[in-house]
Protein backbone atom coordinates (compact mmCIF):
# COMPACT_ATOMS: atom_id res chain seq x y z
CA UNK A 1 0.00 0.00 0.00
CA UNK A 2 2.79 2.37 0.90
CA UNK A 3 4.62 1.51 -2.29
CA UNK A 4 1.54 2.38 -4.40
CA UNK A 5 1.19 5.76 -2.66
CA UNK A 6 4.84 6.57 -3.34
CA UNK A 7 4.47 5.61 -7.01
CA UNK A 8 1.32 7.80 -7.33
CA UNK A 9 3.09 10.82 -5.82
CA UNK A 10 6.05 10.28 -8.11
CA UNK A 11 3.80 10.15 -11.18
CA UNK A 12 1.95 13.30 -10.05
CA UNK A 13 5.23 15.18 -9.67
CA UNK A 14 6.35 14.07 -13.10
CA UNK A 15 3.04 15.24 -14.69
CA UNK A 16 3.17 18.60 -12.86
CA UNK A 17 6.77 19.19 -13.93
CA UNK A 18 5.94 18.31 -17.54
CA UNK A 19 2.89 20.71 -17.49
CA UNK A 20 4.89 23.55 -15.86
CA UNK A 21 7.35 23.41 -18.72
CA UNK A 22 4.55 23.99 -21.23
CA UNK A 23 4.69 20.53 -22.77
CA UNK A 24 1.01 19.83 -22.05
CA UNK A 25 -0.50 23.27 -23.01
CA UNK A 26 -2.05 21.94 -26.20
CA UNK A 27 -3.28 18.76 -24.49
CA UNK A 28 -4.90 20.11 -21.30
CA UNK A 29 -6.16 23.49 -22.64
CA UNK A 30 -4.72 25.31 -19.63
CA UNK A 31 -1.56 27.32 -20.11
CA UNK A 32 1.23 26.80 -17.60
CA UNK A 33 2.13 30.53 -17.57
CA UNK A 34 -1.49 31.75 -17.35
CA UNK A 35 -3.05 34.74 -19.27
CA UNK A 36 0.04 36.94 -19.43
CA UNK A 37 2.03 38.90 -22.01
CA UNK A 38 2.95 38.64 -24.82
CA UNK A 39 0.16 36.19 -25.64
CA UNK A 40 -2.66 38.61 -24.55
CA UNK A 41 -1.20 41.44 -26.65
CA UNK A 42 -1.11 39.14 -29.65
CA UNK A 43 -4.86 38.56 -29.30
CA UNK A 44 -5.78 42.29 -29.56
CA UNK A 45 -8.08 43.35 -32.40
CA UNK A 46 -6.94 46.52 -34.28
CA UNK A 47 -4.94 48.01 -31.37
CA UNK A 48 -3.84 50.92 -33.61
CA UNK A 49 -7.30 52.58 -33.36
CA UNK A 50 -7.24 52.73 -29.55
CA UNK A 51 -6.46 56.19 -28.06
CA UNK A 52 -6.07 57.04 -24.37
CA UNK A 53 -7.94 60.26 -23.52
CA UNK A 54 -7.56 62.52 -20.46
CA UNK A 55 -10.55 62.50 -18.04
CA UNK A 56 -12.11 65.77 -19.34
CA UNK A 57 -11.87 64.76 -22.96
CA UNK A 58 -13.25 61.32 -22.17
CA UNK A 59 -16.34 62.87 -20.51
CA UNK A 60 -16.92 65.17 -23.48
CA UNK A 61 -16.57 62.29 -25.91
CA UNK A 62 -19.11 60.29 -23.92
CA UNK A 63 -21.56 63.22 -23.99
CA UNK A 64 -21.17 63.60 -27.74
CA UNK A 65 -21.70 59.90 -28.16
CA UNK A 66 -24.90 60.04 -26.12
CA UNK A 67 -26.17 63.03 -28.16
CA UNK A 68 -25.41 61.29 -31.41
CA UNK A 69 -27.20 58.17 -30.20
CA UNK A 70 -30.28 60.18 -29.18
CA UNK A 71 -30.29 62.10 -32.46
CA UNK A 72 -30.09 58.87 -34.42
CA UNK A 73 -33.06 57.46 -32.52
CA UNK A 74 -35.07 60.71 -32.90
CA UNK A 75 -34.28 62.68 -36.10
CA UNK A 76 -36.91 65.34 -35.35
CA UNK A 77 -35.35 66.07 -31.96
CA UNK A 78 -31.94 66.34 -33.60
CA UNK A 79 -33.22 68.97 -36.03
CA UNK A 80 -34.74 71.01 -33.20
CA UNK A 81 -31.55 70.82 -31.16
CA UNK A 82 -29.26 71.94 -33.98
CA UNK A 83 -31.49 74.56 -35.66
CA UNK A 84 -30.80 78.15 -34.45
CA UNK A 85 -33.80 80.19 -33.28
CA UNK A 86 -35.49 82.47 -35.82
CA UNK A 87 -35.55 86.21 -35.08
CA UNK A 88 -38.44 88.67 -35.32
CA UNK A 89 -37.34 92.04 -36.71
CA UNK A 90 -39.24 95.24 -37.46
CA UNK A 91 -38.70 98.76 -38.74
CA UNK A 92 -40.85 101.85 -38.27
CA UNK A 93 -43.24 103.32 -37.39
CA UNK A 94 -44.27 104.68 -40.82
CA UNK A 95 -47.08 106.80 -42.15
CA UNK A 96 -49.05 105.54 -45.16
CA UNK A 97 -46.84 107.41 -47.61
CA UNK A 98 -43.59 106.49 -45.87
CA UNK A 99 -44.61 102.83 -45.63
CA UNK A 100 -44.67 102.43 -49.42
CA UNK A 101 -41.11 103.72 -49.75
CA UNK A 102 -39.94 101.56 -46.83
CA UNK A 103 -41.42 98.43 -48.37
CA UNK A 104 -39.67 99.14 -51.67
CA UNK A 105 -36.32 99.68 -49.94
CA UNK A 106 -36.64 96.51 -47.86
CA UNK A 107 -37.67 94.33 -50.81
CA UNK A 108 -34.76 95.63 -52.86
CA UNK A 109 -32.18 94.92 -50.17
CA UNK A 110 -33.77 91.77 -48.71
CA UNK A 111 -35.29 89.82 -51.63
CA UNK A 112 -35.52 86.60 -49.59
CA UNK A 113 -37.38 88.17 -46.66
CA UNK A 114 -41.10 87.70 -46.06
CA UNK A 115 -42.38 91.16 -45.12
CA UNK A 116 -45.62 91.96 -43.33
CA UNK A 117 -47.24 95.18 -42.12
CA UNK A 118 -48.35 95.37 -38.49
CA UNK A 119 -50.68 98.18 -37.43
CA UNK A 120 -50.80 99.31 -33.81
CA UNK A 121 -53.52 101.70 -32.72
CA UNK A 122 -53.07 103.88 -29.66
CA UNK A 123 -56.45 105.10 -28.38
CA UNK A 124 -57.17 108.73 -27.57
CA UNK A 125 -56.96 110.04 -24.00
CA UNK A 126 -59.64 112.26 -22.50
CA UNK A 127 -59.51 114.93 -19.81
CA UNK A 128 -61.97 116.61 -17.50
CA UNK A 129 -60.72 120.14 -18.09
CA UNK A 130 -61.16 123.62 -16.70
CA UNK A 131 -59.88 126.60 -18.68
CA UNK A 132 -58.41 128.02 -20.82
CA UNK A 133 -57.85 130.99 -18.48
CA UNK A 134 -56.96 134.48 -19.58
CA UNK A 135 -53.89 134.70 -17.36
CA UNK A 136 -52.10 133.09 -14.43
CA UNK A 137 -54.04 135.18 -11.93
CA UNK A 138 -57.35 133.69 -13.09
CA UNK A 139 -55.73 130.24 -12.96
CA UNK A 140 -54.62 130.82 -9.39
CA UNK A 141 -58.13 131.88 -8.28
CA UNK A 142 -59.58 128.66 -9.70
CA UNK A 143 -56.90 126.60 -7.91
CA UNK A 144 -57.84 128.23 -4.61
CA UNK A 145 -61.52 127.39 -5.22
CA UNK A 146 -60.68 123.73 -5.89
CA UNK A 147 -58.54 123.58 -2.75
CA UNK A 148 -61.48 124.88 -0.67
CA UNK A 149 -63.63 122.11 -2.16
CA UNK A 150 -60.84 119.62 -1.45
CA UNK A 151 -60.74 118.43 -5.05
CA UNK A 152 -57.63 117.06 -6.70
CA UNK A 153 -56.29 118.81 -9.78
CA UNK A 154 -53.09 119.50 -11.68
CA UNK A 155 -51.98 122.22 -14.12
CA UNK A 156 -52.12 121.17 -17.75
CA UNK A 157 -48.73 120.68 -19.36
CA UNK A 158 -47.63 119.47 -22.76
CA UNK A 159 -50.56 120.94 -24.69
CA UNK A 160 -50.23 124.59 -25.66
CA UNK A 161 -53.87 124.85 -26.73
CA UNK A 162 -55.04 124.01 -23.18
CA UNK A 163 -52.53 126.12 -21.24
CA UNK A 164 -53.12 127.77 -18.81
CA UNK A 165 -55.73 125.30 -17.61
CA UNK A 166 -56.45 122.66 -14.99
CA UNK A 167 -57.00 118.92 -15.28
CA UNK A 168 -59.39 117.16 -12.93
CA UNK A 169 -58.44 113.76 -14.34
CA UNK A 170 -57.33 111.90 -17.47
CA UNK A 171 -59.08 108.85 -18.89
CA UNK A 172 -58.51 106.29 -21.62
CA UNK A 173 -62.25 105.98 -22.24
CA UNK A 174 -64.61 108.88 -22.93
CA UNK A 175 -67.42 107.20 -21.01
CA UNK A 176 -65.29 107.15 -17.89
CA UNK A 177 -64.53 110.84 -18.37
CA UNK A 178 -68.29 111.56 -18.72
CA UNK A 179 -69.04 109.77 -15.45
CA UNK A 180 -66.35 111.77 -13.68
CA UNK A 181 -67.74 115.02 -15.09
CA UNK A 182 -71.19 114.17 -13.70
CA UNK A 183 -69.70 113.61 -10.26
CA UNK A 184 -67.91 116.97 -10.40
CA UNK A 185 -71.19 118.66 -11.40
CA UNK A 186 -72.86 117.19 -8.32
CA UNK A 187 -70.08 118.81 -6.26
CA UNK A 188 -70.82 122.23 -7.73
CA UNK A 189 -68.19 122.31 -10.52
CA UNK A 190 -70.13 123.75 -13.47
CA UNK A 191 -67.43 125.06 -15.77
CA UNK A 192 -65.51 121.79 -16.35
CA UNK A 193 -65.83 119.99 -19.68
CA UNK A 194 -64.41 116.97 -21.50
CA UNK A 195 -61.61 117.53 -24.01
CA UNK A 196 -59.49 115.17 -26.10
CA UNK A 197 -56.01 115.49 -24.67
CA UNK A 198 -54.21 113.23 -27.15
CA UNK A 199 -55.83 111.96 -30.36
CA UNK A 200 -55.87 108.31 -31.38
CA UNK A 201 -52.88 107.33 -33.49
CA UNK A 202 -52.08 104.38 -35.75
CA UNK A 203 -48.50 103.27 -36.31
CA UNK A 204 -47.43 100.90 -39.07
CA UNK A 205 -44.44 98.64 -38.60
CA UNK A 206 -42.67 96.70 -41.34
CA UNK A 207 -41.93 93.26 -39.92
CA UNK A 208 -39.92 90.15 -40.75
CA UNK A 209 -41.56 87.47 -38.62
CA UNK A 210 -38.93 84.73 -38.98
CA UNK A 211 -35.38 85.62 -39.97
CA UNK A 212 -32.55 83.11 -39.87
CA UNK A 213 -29.08 84.16 -38.73
CA UNK A 214 -27.90 85.23 -42.19
CA UNK A 215 -31.04 87.26 -42.99
CA UNK A 216 -31.08 88.84 -39.52
CA UNK A 217 -27.47 89.94 -39.86
CA UNK A 218 -28.16 91.57 -43.23
CA UNK A 219 -31.38 93.25 -42.05
CA UNK A 220 -29.87 94.65 -38.86
CA UNK A 221 -26.98 96.14 -40.78
CA UNK A 222 -29.19 97.63 -43.51
CA UNK A 223 -28.99 101.41 -43.80
CA UNK A 224 -31.53 103.13 -46.02
CA UNK A 225 -33.14 106.57 -45.57
CA UNK A 226 -36.57 105.14 -46.38
CA UNK A 227 -36.29 102.71 -43.46
CA UNK A 228 -35.64 105.39 -40.86
CA UNK A 229 -33.66 103.87 -38.00
CA UNK A 230 -33.70 100.51 -39.78
CA UNK A 231 -34.60 97.07 -38.49
CA UNK A 232 -34.40 96.13 -34.84
CA UNK A 233 -35.69 93.20 -32.72
CA UNK A 234 -39.47 93.24 -32.37
CA UNK A 235 -40.66 95.05 -29.27
CA UNK A 236 -43.43 92.49 -28.86
CA UNK A 237 -45.27 90.01 -31.04
CA UNK A 238 -48.80 90.94 -32.02
Secondary structure, 3 states (H helix, E strand, C coil): CHHHHHHHHHHHHHHHHHHHCCCCHHHHCCCCCCCCCCHHHHCCCCHHHCCCCCHHHHHHHHHHHHHHHHHHHCHHHHHHHHCCCCEEEEEEEECHHHHHHHHHHHHHHCCCCCEEEEEEEECCEEEEEEECCCCHHHHHHHHHHHHHCCCCCEECCCCHHHCCEEEEEEECCHHHHHHHHHHHHHCCCCCCEEEEEECCEEEEEEEEEEECHHHHHHHHCCCCHHHCCCCEECCCCC
